């Protein structure tokens, strides 16, 4: 009984920290705890994960301070997907050929101008009452921009200088009519010369006649991309009605020149009204593109370069 009665009292005294022994124990524990805290903090600061988190927070804070927030409507991003779609569209219309760096840069610039025009059309509510077809509302906005551009009359000197740079579009070219029988492969030259002799003798086989290509009233400049400059110059120098063998980058041909009508230079006075309208149209396009670029200054454009 006596022993049992003392145990709860001793436990209570120990719990309350009463007596000399209890107070000493509590002071020692507090001092040890305070001494351990700085050491723990030093170890925590040396932790790589904590350093990484602090550095990331600092970078984020600096970025947020120097980069203003941009609304979705005012952000245009040329993402890798956008760039790839431009490349795919080019390849589809160029027999699978990839665009060169300069070609791609121009195509991206055209896409950017169209995107700015489209965004401005939406901002001005041109999609209201429409079917929300992108091309249609972009076209609406483009018309507004073009119609808002003022273009004056060119001076005679301006028109003459512009015309001289584009004279090839107005001069009347040489017109060439001829027949050509093509030959390709390692024996193309020998085959073409053998067929030439047969044609001159009037003994050419029927398949030669079926393979003959007829070109009527073709502008001389249009022949050079297909046959080359040397072929074209030799062709027009050939006596009319006479069969000859000529080579080109694509192969060998047995050819006969039928007609050659020389072209001539066209004086500006003959087409001045047409040229003046073309000058205005080009000037309007230039100013409209500049106006579209000015509209683009209201947007943040991010180019995700490869």
C-alpha positions as CSV (number, residue, x, y, z in Angstrom):
1,X,0.0,0.0,0.0
2,X,2.7,2.5,1.0
3,X,4.8,1.8,-2.0
4,X,1.8,2.1,-4.4
5,X,0.8,5.5,-2.9
6,X,4.2,7.0,-3.5
7,X,4.6,6.0,-7.2
8,X,1.9,8.4,-8.5
9,X,3.2,11.3,-6.5
10,X,6.7,10.8,-7.7
11,X,5.5,10.5,-11.3
12,X,3.5,13.7,-10.9
13,X,6.5,15.5,-9.5
14,X,8.7,14.4,-12.3
15,X,6.1,15.4,-14.9
16,X,5.8,18.9,-13.5
17,X,9.6,19.2,-13.3
18,X,9.4,20.0,-9.5
19,X,12.5,19.6,-7.3
20,X,16.1,20.2,-8.1
21,X,16.5,17.2,-10.3
22,X,13.5,18.1,-12.5
23,X,14.6,21.7,-13.1
24,X,18.2,20.7,-14.1
25,X,16.9,18.2,-16.7
26,X,14.6,20.8,-18.3
27,X,17.4,23.4,-18.6
28,X,19.9,20.9,-20.1
29,X,17.3,19.9,-22.8
30,X,16.5,23.5,-23.8
31,X,20.2,24.4,-24.1
32,X,21.0,21.3,-26.2
33,X,18.0,22.1,-28.5
34,X,19.1,25.7,-29.1
35,X,22.7,24.5,-29.8
36,X,21.4,21.9,-32.4
37,X,19.3,24.4,-34.4
38,X,22.2,26.4,-36.1
39,X,23.9,23.1,-37.1
40,X,20.7,21.9,-38.7
41,X,20.3,25.1,-40.6
42,X,23.8,24.9,-41.9
43,X,23.3,21.4,-43.1
44,X,20.0,22.4,-44.7
45,X,21.6,25.4,-46.6
46,X,24.2,23.0,-48.0
47,X,21.6,20.7,-49.5
48,X,21.8,20.7,-53.4
49,X,18.0,20.4,-53.7
50,X,17.4,23.4,-51.6
51,X,20.0,25.4,-53.5
52,X,18.3,24.4,-56.8
53,X,14.9,25.4,-55.5
54,X,16.1,28.8,-54.3
55,X,17.9,29.4,-57.6
56,X,14.8,28.5,-59.6
57,X,12.7,30.8,-57.5
58,X,15.1,33.7,-58.1
59,X,15.1,33.1,-61.9
60,X,11.3,33.0,-61.9
61,X,11.1,36.2,-59.9
62,X,13.6,38.0,-62.3
63,X,11.8,36.7,-65.4
64,X,8.4,37.9,-64.0
65,X,9.9,41.3,-63.2
66,X,11.4,42.0,-66.6
67,X,8.8,40.2,-68.8
68,X,5.4,41.8,-68.8
69,X,2.4,39.5,-68.8
70,X,0.9,39.0,-72.3
71,X,-2.7,38.2,-73.0
72,X,-3.4,35.3,-75.3
73,X,-5.0,37.6,-77.9
74,X,-1.7,39.7,-78.1
75,X,0.7,36.8,-78.3
76,X,1.7,35.2,-81.6
77,X,4.0,32.2,-81.4
78,X,5.8,30.7,-84.4
79,X,6.0,27.2,-82.9
80,X,7.8,24.2,-84.4
81,X,4.3,22.9,-85.4
82,X,3.6,26.1,-87.2
83,X,6.9,26.0,-89.0
84,X,6.5,22.4,-89.9
85,X,3.0,23.1,-91.4
86,X,4.5,25.8,-93.6
87,X,7.2,23.4,-94.7
88,X,4.6,20.7,-95.5
89,X,2.5,23.1,-97.5
90,X,5.6,24.1,-99.5
91,X,6.5,20.5,-100.2
92,X,3.0,19.7,-101.3
93,X,3.1,22.3,-104.0
94,X,6.8,21.8,-105.0
95,X,6.9,18.0,-105.6
96,X,8.3,17.2,-102.2
97,X,11.1,19.7,-102.3
98,X,12.1,21.2,-98.9
99,X,12.2,25.0,-98.9
100,X,15.6,26.7,-98.6
101,X,16.5,28.9,-95.6
102,X,15.6,32.1,-97.5
103,X,12.4,30.6,-98.9
104,X,11.3,29.4,-95.5
105,X,12.1,32.8,-93.9
106,X,9.8,34.5,-96.5
107,X,7.1,31.9,-96.0
108,X,7.2,32.4,-92.2
109,X,7.0,36.2,-92.7
110,X,3.9,35.7,-95.0
111,X,2.3,33.5,-92.3
112,X,3.0,36.1,-89.7
113,X,1.4,38.9,-91.8
114,X,-1.6,36.7,-92.3
115,X,-1.8,35.9,-88.6
116,X,-1.6,39.6,-87.7
117,X,-4.4,40.4,-90.2
118,X,-6.5,37.6,-88.9
119,X,-6.1,38.8,-85.2
120,X,-7.0,42.4,-86.2
121,X,-10.1,41.1,-88.0
122,X,-11.2,39.4,-84.9
123,X,-10.4,42.4,-82.8
124,X,-12.6,44.6,-85.0
125,X,-15.5,42.1,-84.9
126,X,-15.4,41.2,-88.6
127,X,-16.2,37.6,-87.7
128,X,-19.7,38.6,-86.5
129,X,-22.4,37.3,-88.8
130,X,-19.8,35.2,-90.7
131,X,-19.2,31.5,-90.7
132,X,-15.9,32.0,-88.8
133,X,-13.9,30.9,-91.8
134,X,-10.4,32.1,-91.3
135,X,-9.7,32.9,-94.9
136,X,-12.9,34.9,-95.3
137,X,-12.4,37.2,-92.3
138,X,-8.7,37.6,-93.1
139,X,-9.7,38.7,-96.6
140,X,-12.1,41.2,-95.1
141,X,-9.4,42.7,-93.0
142,X,-7.0,42.8,-95.9
143,X,-9.5,44.7,-98.0
144,X,-9.9,47.2,-95.2
145,X,-6.2,47.7,-94.9
146,X,-5.7,48.0,-98.7
147,X,-8.7,50.3,-99.1
148,X,-7.3,52.5,-96.4
149,X,-4.0,53.1,-98.2
150,X,-3.8,56.3,-100.2
151,X,-1.7,56.1,-103.4
152,X,-1.0,59.1,-105.6
153,X,-0.2,59.4,-109.2
154,X,3.4,58.5,-110.1
155,X,5.6,61.1,-111.8
156,X,6.7,60.4,-115.4
157,X,10.3,59.8,-114.2
158,X,9.1,57.4,-111.5
159,X,7.0,55.5,-114.0
160,X,9.8,55.3,-116.5
161,X,12.3,54.0,-114.0
162,X,9.8,51.4,-112.7
163,X,9.0,50.3,-116.3
164,X,12.6,49.8,-117.3
165,X,13.1,47.4,-114.4
166,X,10.1,45.4,-115.5
167,X,10.4,45.8,-119.2
168,X,10.6,42.0,-119.8
169,X,6.9,41.8,-118.7
170,X,5.8,44.2,-121.5
171,X,8.2,43.7,-124.4
172,X,6.9,41.3,-127.1
173,X,9.2,38.2,-127.0
174,X,10.5,36.2,-129.9
175,X,8.0,33.5,-130.9
176,X,9.3,30.0,-131.9
177,X,7.6,27.1,-133.5
178,X,9.4,23.8,-133.9
179,X,9.3,20.0,-133.7
180,X,11.5,17.9,-131.4
181,X,12.1,14.2,-131.1
182,X,13.7,13.4,-127.7
183,X,16.3,10.8,-127.0
184,X,17.7,9.9,-123.5
185,X,20.1,7.3,-122.1
186,X,23.8,6.4,-122.8
187,X,23.2,5.9,-126.5
188,X,21.1,9.0,-127.0
189,X,23.5,10.9,-129.3
190,X,24.1,7.9,-131.5
191,X,20.3,7.1,-131.7
192,X,19.4,10.7,-132.5
193,X,22.0,10.9,-135.3
194,X,20.8,7.6,-136.8
195,X,17.2,8.8,-136.7
196,X,18.3,12.1,-138.3
197,X,19.6,10.2,-141.3
198,X,16.4,8.2,-141.5
199,X,14.3,11.4,-141.5
200,X,16.4,13.0,-144.2
201,X,16.0,9.8,-146.3
202,X,12.3,9.7,-145.5
203,X,12.6,6.2,-144.0
204,X,12.0,7.0,-140.3
205,X,9.9,4.5,-138.4
206,X,6.3,5.3,-137.3
207,X,7.3,5.4,-133.6
208,X,9.6,8.3,-134.3
209,X,6.6,10.3,-135.7
210,X,4.5,9.4,-132.6
211,X,7.3,10.5,-130.3
212,X,7.7,13.9,-131.9
213,X,6.8,16.9,-129.7
214,X,5.2,19.9,-131.4
215,X,5.8,23.4,-130.0
216,X,3.8,26.2,-131.6
217,X,4.3,29.9,-131.1
218,X,6.3,29.5,-127.9
219,X,7.8,32.6,-126.3
220,X,11.6,32.2,-126.5
221,X,12.2,33.0,-122.8
222,X,9.8,30.1,-121.9
223,X,12.1,27.6,-123.7
224,X,15.3,28.2,-121.7
225,X,14.1,26.7,-118.4
226,X,13.2,23.4,-120.2
227,X,15.9,23.1,-122.8
228,X,18.7,25.5,-121.7
229,X,20.1,28.7,-123.2
230,X,22.5,27.0,-125.6
231,X,19.8,24.7,-127.1
232,X,17.5,27.7,-127.6
233,X,20.2,29.8,-129.3
234,X,21.2,27.0,-131.6
235,X,17.5,26.3,-132.4
236,X,16.6,29.8,-133.5
237,X,19.8,30.0,-135.6
238,X,18.8,26.8,-137.5
239,X,17.6,27.3,-141.0
240,X,13.8,26.9,-141.2
241,X,12.5,23.5,-142.3
242,X,15.9,21.8,-141.8
243,X,16.3,18.9,-139.4
244,X,19.2,19.1,-137.0
245,X,20.6,17.2,-133.9
246,X,20.8,19.4,-130.8
247,X,21.7,18.5,-127.2
248,X,20.2,19.9,-124.0
249,X,20.7,19.2,-120.2
250,X,17.7,16.7,-120.5
251,X,19.1,14.7,-123.5
252,X,19.4,14.8,-127.2
253,X,16.8,15.9,-129.8
254,X,16.3,15.8,-133.5
255,X,14.7,19.2,-134.2
256,X,13.2,21.2,-137.0
257,X,12.6,24.9,-136.7
258,X,9.3,25.8,-138.5
259,X,8.9,29.5,-137.7
260,X,10.7,32.3,-135.9
261,X,9.0,35.6,-135.3
262,X,11.3,38.2,-133.8
263,X,10.0,40.2,-130.8
264,X,10.4,43.9,-130.2
265,X,10.7,46.4,-127.4
266,X,7.5,48.1,-126.4
267,X,7.7,51.8,-125.7
268,X,6.2,53.1,-122.5
269,X,3.8,55.4,-124.4
270,X,2.1,52.3,-125.8
271,X,1.3,50.8,-122.4
272,X,1.5,53.8,-120.0
273,X,-2.1,53.4,-118.7
274,X,-1.5,49.7,-118.0
275,X,1.9,50.4,-116.4
276,X,0.6,53.2,-114.2
277,X,-2.1,50.9,-112.8
278,X,0.5,48.2,-112.2
279,X,2.7,50.8,-110.4
280,X,-0.2,51.9,-108.2
281,X,-1.1,48.2,-107.4
282,X,2.5,47.4,-106.4
283,X,2.8,50.7,-104.3
284,X,-0.5,49.9,-102.6
285,X,0.7,46.4,-101.7
286,X,3.9,47.8,-100.2
287,X,2.1,50.3,-98.1
288,X,-0.5,47.8,-97.0
289,X,2.2,45.4,-95.9
290,X,3.9,48.2,-94.0
291,X,0.5,49.1,-92.4
292,X,0.1,45.4,-91.4
293,X,3.5,45.4,-89.8
294,X,2.6,48.5,-87.8
295,X,-0.5,46.6,-86.5
296,X,1.8,43.8,-85.5
297,X,3.7,46.1,-83.1
298,X,0.7,45.6,-80.7
299,X,1.5,41.9,-80.5
300,X,4.3,40.0,-78.8
301,X,5.8,37.7,-81.4
302,X,7.8,34.7,-80.2
303,X,9.8,32.8,-82.8
304,X,10.7,29.3,-81.7
305,X,13.8,28.9,-84.0
306,X,15.0,25.4,-84.7
